């Protein structure tokens, strides 16, 4: 892969040989370009979403309409990022063990239907399209390149991720990504 000199080559965080269309729980984080606070703000009552934040929320909630084998367990739109847990439960689940070599891996130009990369790519595209259709009053919802995902393999990881999403607005004042960050006591 050729990269621009100012861009670092990115190391994949994906599990080698893991099919991201497989049944499971996936913790996702998607950030705004340059971590700009375009999606809303946090006040004493919680998150107050901008028009872009509302579009993000709507598109996230609509994921199961476009990907019937995917459910949304929990999510939170923050000022400059989104956290969510997607539950993939394919109806055509093949429970027989598969050798590592036969797992379908996503690659450039060969998306895997219903895979986490395909879902996130579709979600980002839908948000971008809706923001552009909303007119000139909304300045672009540029996305940070890529996203973070974590396969939640145990119930403890699932509970921790859900708890993190719920409590994230309470930690925003001290978050490193918050441009108005307070120093921890």
Sine and cosine of phi, psi and omega as CSV:
sin_phi,cos_phi,sin_psi,cos_psi,sin_omega,cos_omega
0.00,0.00,0.79,-0.62,0.01,-1.00
-1.00,0.04,0.74,-0.68,0.02,-1.00
-0.84,-0.55,0.43,-0.90,0.09,-1.00
-0.94,0.35,0.51,-0.86,-0.07,-1.00
-0.87,0.49,-0.53,0.85,-0.02,-1.00
-0.99,0.16,-0.19,0.98,0.02,-1.00
-0.99,-0.16,0.70,-0.71,0.07,-1.00
-0.98,0.19,0.56,-0.83,0.13,-0.99
-0.93,0.37,0.72,-0.69,-0.07,-1.00
-1.00,-0.05,0.65,-0.76,0.07,-1.00
-1.00,-0.01,0.72,-0.69,0.00,-1.00
-0.95,0.32,0.68,-0.73,0.06,-1.00
-0.99,-0.14,0.04,1.00,-0.04,-1.00
-0.96,0.29,0.52,-0.86,0.06,-1.00
-0.95,0.31,0.80,-0.60,-0.01,-1.00
-0.88,0.47,0.74,-0.67,0.06,-1.00
0.97,0.23,0.12,0.99,-0.04,-1.00
-1.00,-0.08,0.75,-0.66,0.02,-1.00
-1.00,0.00,0.92,-0.39,-0.07,-1.00
-0.98,0.18,0.30,0.95,0.16,-0.99
-0.94,-0.35,0.06,1.00,-0.03,-1.00
-0.96,0.27,0.45,-0.90,0.04,-1.00
-0.83,0.55,0.71,-0.71,0.04,-1.00
0.33,-0.95,0.00,-1.00,0.03,-1.00
-0.94,-0.33,0.72,-0.69,-0.08,-1.00
-0.79,-0.62,0.85,-0.53,0.07,-1.00
-1.00,0.02,0.81,-0.58,-0.11,-0.99
-0.85,-0.53,0.65,-0.76,0.17,-0.99
-0.76,-0.65,0.79,-0.61,0.02,-1.00
-0.81,-0.59,0.79,-0.61,-0.08,-1.00
-0.94,-0.33,0.43,-0.90,0.11,-0.99
-0.95,0.32,0.48,-0.88,0.07,-1.00
-0.83,0.56,0.73,-0.69,-0.02,-1.00
0.82,0.57,0.38,0.93,0.05,-1.00
0.82,0.58,0.51,0.86,0.03,-1.00
-0.93,0.36,0.60,-0.80,-0.02,-1.00
-1.00,0.10,0.98,0.21,-0.05,-1.00
-0.99,-0.15,-0.30,0.96,-0.20,-0.98
-1.00,-0.05,-0.29,0.96,-0.02,-1.00
0.33,-0.95,-0.29,-0.96,0.05,-1.00
-0.57,-0.82,0.32,-0.95,0.03,-1.00
-0.95,-0.31,0.77,-0.64,0.15,-0.99
-0.80,-0.60,-0.14,-0.99,-0.08,-1.00
-0.90,0.44,-0.31,0.95,0.01,-1.00
-0.99,-0.12,-0.04,1.00,0.00,-1.00
0.84,-0.54,-0.49,-0.87,-0.05,-1.00
-1.00,0.01,0.77,-0.64,0.09,-1.00
-0.94,-0.35,0.93,-0.37,-0.11,-0.99
-1.00,0.09,0.58,-0.81,0.18,-0.98
-0.99,0.16,0.01,-1.00,0.06,-1.00
-0.86,0.51,-0.66,0.75,0.03,-1.00
-0.89,0.46,-0.69,0.72,0.04,-1.00
-0.87,0.50,-0.63,0.78,0.05,-1.00
-0.90,0.43,-0.66,0.75,0.03,-1.00
-0.90,0.44,-0.67,0.74,0.03,-1.00
-0.87,0.50,-0.73,0.68,0.01,-1.00
-0.86,0.51,-0.73,0.68,0.00,-1.00
-0.87,0.50,-0.74,0.68,-0.02,-1.00
-0.91,0.42,-0.61,0.79,0.01,-1.00
-0.90,0.44,-0.71,0.70,-0.01,-1.00
-0.89,0.45,-0.48,0.88,-0.03,-1.00
-0.99,0.14,-0.10,1.00,-0.03,-1.00
-0.78,0.63,-0.73,0.68,-0.02,-1.00
-0.89,0.46,-0.38,0.93,0.06,-1.00
-0.94,0.34,-0.50,0.87,-0.03,-1.00
-0.99,-0.11,-0.41,0.91,0.01,-1.00
-0.76,-0.65,1.00,0.06,-0.13,-0.99
-0.86,0.51,-0.36,0.93,0.00,-1.00
-1.00,0.02,0.16,0.99,-0.05,-1.00
-0.86,-0.51,0.72,-0.69,0.08,-1.00
-0.88,-0.48,0.31,-0.95,0.04,-1.00
-0.94,-0.34,0.85,-0.52,-0.01,-1.00
-1.00,0.00,-0.75,0.67,-0.07,-1.00
-0.39,-0.92,0.47,-0.88,0.07,-1.00
-0.35,-0.94,0.30,-0.95,0.08,-1.00
-0.43,-0.90,0.78,-0.62,0.08,-1.00
-1.00,-0.08,0.85,-0.53,0.02,-1.00
-0.97,-0.25,0.11,-0.99,-0.03,-1.00
-0.83,0.56,-0.56,0.83,-0.04,-1.00
-0.73,-0.68,0.23,0.97,0.05,-1.00
-0.33,-0.95,0.20,-0.98,0.04,-1.00
-0.80,-0.60,0.70,-0.71,0.17,-0.99
-0.91,-0.42,0.61,-0.79,0.08,-1.00
-0.36,-0.93,0.39,-0.92,0.11,-0.99
-0.91,-0.41,0.88,-0.48,0.08,-1.00
-0.98,-0.20,0.68,-0.73,0.01,-1.00
-0.93,-0.37,0.91,-0.42,0.03,-1.00
-0.99,-0.13,0.83,-0.56,-0.02,-1.00
-0.65,-0.76,0.97,0.26,-0.07,-1.00
-0.87,0.50,0.73,-0.68,0.02,-1.00
-0.95,0.33,-0.43,0.90,0.02,-1.00
-0.99,-0.13,0.62,0.79,-0.07,-1.00
-0.89,0.46,0.82,-0.57,0.10,-0.99
-0.99,-0.12,0.95,-0.30,-0.08,-1.00
-0.99,0.10,-0.05,1.00,0.03,-1.00
-0.95,0.30,0.64,-0.77,-0.01,-1.00
-0.90,0.44,0.63,-0.78,0.01,-1.00
-0.90,-0.44,0.64,-0.77,0.09,-1.00
-0.90,0.44,0.47,-0.88,-0.03,-1.00
-0.81,0.58,-0.58,0.81,-0.09,-1.00
-0.95,0.32,-0.36,0.93,-0.04,-1.00
-1.00,-0.05,-0.06,1.00,0.02,-1.00
-0.93,0.37,0.65,-0.76,-0.02,-1.00
-0.99,0.16,0.87,-0.49,0.02,-1.00
-0.96,-0.29,0.64,-0.77,0.04,-1.00
-0.96,0.28,0.64,-0.77,0.11,-0.99
-0.57,-0.82,0.25,-0.97,-0.06,-1.00
-0.82,0.57,0.79,-0.62,0.02,-1.00
0.98,0.20,-0.02,1.00,0.00,-1.00
-0.74,-0.68,0.93,0.36,0.00,-1.00
-0.92,0.39,0.50,-0.87,0.04,-1.00
-0.97,-0.23,0.87,-0.49,-0.02,-1.00
-0.84,0.55,0.76,-0.65,0.05,-1.00
0.98,0.21,0.09,1.00,0.02,-1.00
-0.99,0.15,0.37,-0.93,0.02,-1.00
-0.83,0.55,-0.72,0.69,0.03,-1.00
-0.85,0.52,-0.64,0.77,0.01,-1.00
-0.92,0.39,-0.66,0.75,0.01,-1.00
-0.89,0.46,-0.74,0.67,-0.04,-1.00
-0.92,0.40,-0.66,0.75,0.03,-1.00
-0.87,0.50,-0.69,0.72,0.02,-1.00
-0.91,0.41,-0.66,0.75,0.03,-1.00
-0.88,0.48,-0.76,0.65,-0.01,-1.00
-0.87,0.49,-0.67,0.75,0.00,-1.00
-0.90,0.43,-0.67,0.74,0.00,-1.00
-0.90,0.44,-0.69,0.72,0.03,-1.00
-0.89,0.47,-0.74,0.67,-0.02,-1.00
-0.85,0.52,-0.70,0.72,0.00,-1.00
-0.89,0.45,-0.71,0.70,-0.01,-1.00
-0.91,0.41,-0.62,0.78,0.04,-1.00
-0.89,0.45,-0.69,0.72,0.01,-1.00
-0.90,0.43,-0.59,0.81,0.02,-1.00
-0.95,0.30,-0.32,0.95,-0.04,-1.00
-0.96,0.28,-0.14,0.99,0.09,-1.00
0.99,-0.17,0.00,-1.00,-0.11,-0.99
-0.96,0.30,-0.14,0.99,0.00,-1.00
-0.94,0.35,-0.37,0.93,-0.01,-1.00
-0.97,-0.26,0.86,-0.51,0.09,-1.00
-1.00,0.08,0.67,-0.75,-0.18,-0.98
-0.47,0.88,0.63,-0.78,0.10,-0.99
-0.99,-0.14,0.93,0.37,0.01,-1.00
-0.93,0.37,0.66,-0.75,-0.01,-1.00
-0.99,-0.16,0.56,-0.83,0.19,-0.98
-0.91,0.41,0.60,-0.80,0.00,-1.00
-0.88,0.48,0.76,-0.65,0.04,-1.00
0.97,0.23,-0.33,-0.95,0.00,-1.00
-0.21,-0.98,0.16,-0.99,0.04,-1.00
-0.95,-0.32,0.68,-0.73,0.10,-1.00
-0.69,-0.72,0.50,-0.87,0.07,-1.00
-0.64,-0.76,0.77,-0.63,0.08,-1.00
-0.98,0.19,0.85,-0.53,0.00,-1.00
-1.00,0.00,0.98,-0.17,-0.16,-0.99
-1.00,0.00,-0.24,0.97,-0.05,-1.00
-0.72,-0.69,0.39,-0.92,-0.02,-1.00
-0.87,0.49,-0.55,0.84,0.01,-1.00
-0.91,0.42,-0.67,0.74,0.05,-1.00
-0.89,0.46,-0.65,0.76,0.02,-1.00
-0.88,0.47,-0.75,0.66,0.00,-1.00
-0.88,0.48,-0.69,0.73,0.01,-1.00
-0.89,0.46,-0.67,0.74,0.00,-1.00
-0.91,0.41,-0.69,0.73,0.02,-1.00
-0.89,0.45,-0.68,0.73,0.03,-1.00
-0.89,0.46,-0.66,0.75,0.02,-1.00
-0.86,0.50,-0.71,0.70,0.00,-1.00
-0.88,0.47,-0.71,0.71,-0.04,-1.00
-0.90,0.43,-0.66,0.75,-0.08,-1.00
-1.00,0.04,-0.12,0.99,-0.09,-1.00
-0.84,0.55,-0.69,0.73,0.03,-1.00
-0.86,0.51,-0.52,0.86,0.00,-1.00
-0.94,0.35,-0.41,0.91,-0.02,-1.00
-1.00,-0.07,-0.09,1.00,-0.13,-0.99
-0.84,0.54,-0.62,0.78,-0.03,-1.00
-0.84,0.54,-0.44,0.90,-0.04,-1.00
-0.94,-0.33,0.04,1.00,-0.05,-1.00
-0.93,0.38,0.71,-0.70,0.01,-1.00
-0.87,0.50,-0.44,0.90,-0.01,-1.00
-1.00,0.10,-0.12,0.99,0.01,-1.00
-0.99,0.14,0.89,-0.46,-0.01,-1.00
-0.91,0.42,-0.32,0.95,0.03,-1.00
-0.95,-0.31,0.51,0.86,-0.09,-1.00
-0.84,0.55,0.64,-0.77,0.10,-1.00
-1.00,-0.10,0.44,-0.90,0.07,-1.00
-0.98,0.19,0.65,-0.76,0.05,-1.00
-0.92,0.40,0.57,-0.82,-0.01,-1.00
-0.96,0.30,0.00,0.00,0.00,0.00
